[in-house]
Amino acid sequence: METEAKTGGIWIYAQTQGEKLHPVVYELLGVGRRLADELSCPLGAMLADCREALVEELFEYGADEVCIFEHSLLSQYSTDGYTKAVEQLVRERQPFALLIGGTDQGRDLAPRAAARIKTGLTVDCIEFKIEGKHTLCQIRPAFGSRLMAEIVTVGNTVSMCTVRPGMFAPAVSVAGRRGKLWHCSLELLPSEIRTRVVESEPEEYEHRDLACARVVVAGGMGVGGREGFELLDKLSKHLGGVTGGTRPAAANGWISHEKMIGQTGRIIAPELYIACGISGAVQHMLGVGGAKCVVAINSNPDAPIFETADYGIVADYRQFIPKLIEELE
Ligand SMILES: Cc1cc2nc3c(=O)[nH]c(=O)nc-3n(C[C@H](O)[C@H](O)[C@H](O)COP(=O)(O)OP(=O)(O)OC[C@H]3O[C@@H](n4cnc5c(N)ncnc54)[C@H](O)[C@@H]3O)c2cc1C
């Protein structure tokens, strides 16, 4: 069954991070532009949090249209408020597809919004293709990455999906490129937002989003405890990365659960993945399939991780990492 590409085009959700666009937005603009060109339809970007200063940037990175919401209750993210904004966008602009970054915020917003709009949601997409004239095929790993599922949203509704960060090349900026700006008004009452932000603090280094990190240093049971993870944190900081770990490391409380990588944890796609004291169990490695370069440090030369690593270092991490940090310093 073919869905008609509506004139509403491809839309992306432009998440912000402080005063800037979130890095995943440039990747969404990259893939969104490609799809819009293939379908000969416009590319739109939804900016929910009233940051007009970012509109020009969205145009320069490929958006033909930007829809900005102007409501004081949207100046800060809330699931309820932003769900209503997405619902409004879909009603007004009738997108053919809406792409949302698979960040912490995107993974919170997308299922709620999809349920509200009464459409399906394909999570963790790593590729898209256009089939026939108007069918968007959303591709994501399934059954523990043993196969790639090709999912099509049927019916007269928006194809909604989250996109795995790090999978698509960011869009390239064209200085001076302009598009059409829509100001969207929204009826939203304070009572509709059921959560209240009591206090906010700048993100601690260790809570940065693992899914978007360019460098991840991860530890497993071989790290032996929290002190070992402090050493890994030190290396992460030197490399501008984020620390993660295996399920047993999380189960032992050496890292928080949101830092757990693998089949039942986070799926990551960094440029560089450094695995310390990790055996390389299939359930863990399913989470790092998108890593461009895997470096394994393990004291056991027969550890299975060496079969998939690009670089293998047979060493005790407690001796190797301090030397590496020394070199970096
Ligand atoms: C249904 C299911 C889902 C699962 N989901 C996940 C998941 O999402 N993520 C996940 O990670 N696991 C998951 N697991 C668990 C997984 O099967 C493995 O048990 C786990 O990944 C192993 O963790 P590890 O590598 O930290 O520990 P181990 O397998 O114990 O490996 C420790 C490694 O450290 C090395 N080592 C020891 N000392 C040192 C040292 N000083 N220096 C360097 N190397 C050293 C050892 O040689 C060894 O290779 C799942 C399991 C099941 C059944």
The ligand as an SDF file (V2000), in Angstrom:
LIG
                    3D

 53 58  0  0  0  0  0  0  0  0999 V2000
   18.9980  -10.8170   27.8530 C   0  0  0  0  0  0  0  0  0  0  0  0
   20.3360  -10.2240   28.1490 C   0  0  0  0  0  0  0  0  0  0  0  0
   20.5260   -8.9040   27.8270 C   0  0  0  0  0  0  0  0  0  0  0  0
   21.7600   -8.2970   28.0810 C   0  0  0  0  0  0  0  0  0  0  0  0
   21.9480   -6.9930   27.7430 N   0  0  0  0  0  0  0  0  0  0  0  0
   23.1650   -6.4310   27.9320 C   0  0  0  0  0  0  0  0  0  0  0  0
   23.4130   -5.0900   27.5290 C   0  0  0  0  0  0  0  0  0  0  0  0
   22.5450   -4.3750   27.0350 O   0  0  0  0  0  0  0  0  0  0  0  0
   24.6470   -4.5780   27.7380 N   0  0  0  0  0  0  0  0  0  0  0  0
   25.6840   -5.3260   28.2800 C   0  0  0  0  0  0  0  0  0  0  0  0
   26.7850   -4.7970   28.4230 O   0  0  0  0  0  0  0  0  0  0  0  0
   25.4430   -6.5940   28.6820 N   0  0  0  0  0  0  0  0  0  0  0  0
   24.2330   -7.1640   28.5220 C   0  0  0  0  0  0  0  0  0  0  0  0
   24.0330   -8.4460   28.9250 N   0  0  0  0  0  0  0  0  0  0  0  0
   25.1280   -9.1260   29.6450 C   0  0  0  0  0  0  0  0  0  0  0  0
   26.1550   -9.7200   28.7020 C   0  0  0  0  0  0  0  0  0  0  0  0
   25.7240  -11.0010   28.2830 O   0  0  0  0  0  0  0  0  0  0  0  0
   27.5250   -9.8920   29.3940 C   0  0  0  0  0  0  0  0  0  0  0  0
   27.3650  -10.6600   30.5460 O   0  0  0  0  0  0  0  0  0  0  0  0
   28.1710   -8.5580   29.7710 C   0  0  0  0  0  0  0  0  0  0  0  0
   28.1840   -7.6800   28.6750 O   0  0  0  0  0  0  0  0  0  0  0  0
   29.5970   -8.8000   30.2230 C   0  0  0  0  0  0  0  0  0  0  0  0
   30.0670   -7.6420   30.8080 O   0  0  0  0  0  0  0  0  0  0  0  0
   31.6140   -7.3280   30.9730 P   0  0  0  0  0  0  0  0  0  0  0  0
   32.2760   -7.3980   29.6440 O   0  0  0  0  0  0  0  0  0  0  0  0
   31.6850   -6.0690   31.7410 O   0  0  0  0  0  0  0  0  0  0  0  0
   32.1160   -8.4820   31.9440 O   0  0  0  0  0  0  0  0  0  0  0  0
   32.9320   -9.7890   31.6890 P   0  0  0  0  0  0  0  0  0  0  0  0
   32.2940  -10.6170   30.6420 O   0  0  0  0  0  0  0  0  0  0  0  0
   33.1310  -10.3940   33.0210 O   0  0  0  0  0  0  0  0  0  0  0  0
   34.3440   -9.3100   31.1090 O   0  0  0  0  0  0  0  0  0  0  0  0
   35.3300   -8.6300   31.8570 C   0  0  0  0  0  0  0  0  0  0  0  0
   36.5630   -8.5270   30.9640 C   0  0  0  0  0  0  0  0  0  0  0  0
   37.5320   -7.7230   31.6220 O   0  0  0  0  0  0  0  0  0  0  0  0
   38.8220   -8.2490   31.3530 C   0  0  0  0  0  0  0  0  0  0  0  0
   39.7090   -7.7590   32.4380 N   0  0  0  0  0  0  0  0  0  0  0  0
   39.7440   -8.1650   33.7300 C   0  0  0  0  0  0  0  0  0  0  0  0
   40.6360   -7.4170   34.4050 N   0  0  0  0  0  0  0  0  0  0  0  0
   41.1710   -6.5340   33.5210 C   0  0  0  0  0  0  0  0  0  0  0  0
   42.1390   -5.5060   33.6270 C   0  0  0  0  0  0  0  0  0  0  0  0
   42.7310   -5.1950   34.8030 N   0  0  0  0  0  0  0  0  0  0  0  0
   42.4790   -4.8100   32.5190 N   0  0  0  0  0  0  0  0  0  0  0  0
   41.8890   -5.0770   31.3220 C   0  0  0  0  0  0  0  0  0  0  0  0
   40.9620   -6.0590   31.1680 N   0  0  0  0  0  0  0  0  0  0  0  0
   40.6020   -6.7640   32.2490 C   0  0  0  0  0  0  0  0  0  0  0  0
   38.6170   -9.7560   31.3490 C   0  0  0  0  0  0  0  0  0  0  0  0
   39.6310  -10.3950   30.6100 O   0  0  0  0  0  0  0  0  0  0  0  0
   37.2320   -9.8630   30.6800 C   0  0  0  0  0  0  0  0  0  0  0  0
   37.3650  -10.0430   29.2750 O   0  0  0  0  0  0  0  0  0  0  0  0
   22.8110   -9.0600   28.6800 C   0  0  0  0  0  0  0  0  0  0  0  0
   22.5790  -10.4040   28.9990 C   0  0  0  0  0  0  0  0  0  0  0  0
   21.3640  -10.9600   28.7310 C   0  0  0  0  0  0  0  0  0  0  0  0
   21.1580  -12.4060   29.0580 C   0  0  0  0  0  0  0  0  0  0  0  0
  1  2  1  0
  2  3  1  0
  2 52  2  0
  3  4  2  0
  4  5  1  0
  4 50  1  0
  5  6  2  0
  6  7  1  0
  6 13  1  0
  7  8  2  0
  7  9  1  0
  9 10  1  0
 10 11  2  0
 10 12  1  0
 12 13  2  0
 13 14  1  0
 14 15  1  0
 14 50  1  0
 15 16  1  0
 16 17  1  0
 16 18  1  0
 18 19  1  0
 18 20  1  0
 20 21  1  0
 20 22  1  0
 22 23  1  0
 23 24  1  0
 24 25  2  0
 24 26  1  0
 24 27  1  0
 27 28  1  0
 28 29  2  0
 28 30  1  0
 28 31  1  0
 31 32  1  0
 32 33  1  0
 33 34  1  0
 33 48  1  0
 34 35  1  0
 35 36  1  0
 35 46  1  0
 36 37  1  0
 36 45  1  0
 37 38  2  0
 38 39  1  0
 39 40  1  0
 39 45  2  0
 40 41  1  0
 40 42  2  0
 42 43  1  0
 43 44  2  0
 44 45  1  0
 46 47  1  0
 46 48  1  0
 48 49  1  0
 50 51  2  0
 51 52  1  0
 52 53  1  0
M  END
$$$$
